[in-house]
Amino acid sequence: MSPKFLEQGGFEFKIYSREEDRSHIHILKDGNKAKFWLEPVVELAENKGFKEHELSKIEKIIKQNEEDFKSKFSKHLR
């Protein structure tokens, strides 16, 4: 199961169950994928296809929703 936490600007923000314990979020759009760490700071972990300007938009959305994503991540792993 991989719940969707948010859809904004065409980007889908989700996690994959039991992938790893460190808080992170996956972003999908048009076949492109990225992964951002949520801790200790928001940071790009990997990128497959997104352009720099898209990554900037994604990071901004993540920072706006950071605490909510962390909370949902933690609740999902219980």
C-alpha positions in Angstrom: 0.0 0.0 0.0 1.3 3.4 -0.9 -1.0 6.2 0.4 -1.1 9.5 -1.4 -0.5 12.3 1.1 -1.1 15.2 -1.3 -1.7 16.1 -4.9 -0.7 19.6 -5.9 0.4 21.2 -9.1 0.1 17.8 -10.8 2.6 16.3 -8.4 1.6 13.3 -6.3 3.2 13.0 -2.9 3.3 9.5 -1.3 5.2 6.9 0.6 5.8 3.2 0.1 4.9 1.0 3.0 7.8 -0.3 5.1 10.4 0.9 2.7 12.6 2.4 5.5 12.3 4.2 8.8 13.8 7.6 8.0 11.0 10.0 7.1 10.8 10.7 3.4 8.3 11.4 0.6 8.2 10.2 -3.0 7.0 12.5 -5.7 5.5 11.3 -9.0 4.4 13.2 -12.1 4.3 12.2 -15.8 6.6 9.2 -15.3 9.2 11.2 -13.4 10.1 10.2 -9.8 11.9 11.9 -6.9 12.5 11.2 -3.3 13.1 13.8 -0.6 14.2 13.2 3.0 12.1 14.9 5.6 14.7 14.6 8.3 16.9 15.9 9.6 16.2 18.5 7.0 14.3 18.5 3.7 16.8 17.3 1.1 16.7 15.6 -2.3 17.6 11.9 -2.0 17.1 10.9 -5.6 15.7 12.2 -8.9 14.7 10.4 -12.0 13.5 12.8 -14.6 12.5 16.0 -12.9 14.1 19.3 -14.1 15.7 21.7 -11.7 12.7 24.1 -11.7 10.3 21.3 -11.0 12.5 20.1 -8.1 12.4 23.7 -6.7 8.6 23.7 -6.9 8.5 20.2 -5.2 10.8 21.3 -2.4 8.7 24.4 -1.8 5.5 22.3 -1.5 7.3 19.9 0.8 8.5 22.6 3.1 5.0 24.1 3.2 3.6 20.7 4.3 6.6 19.3 6.2 5.1 18.8 9.6 2.0 17.3 8.1 4.0 14.9 6.0 6.2 13.9 9.0 3.0 13.2 11.1 1.4 11.2 8.3 4.6 9.2 7.7 4.8 8.4 11.4 1.2 7.4 11.7 1.4 5.2 8.6 4.3 3.2 10.0 2.5 2.3 13.2 
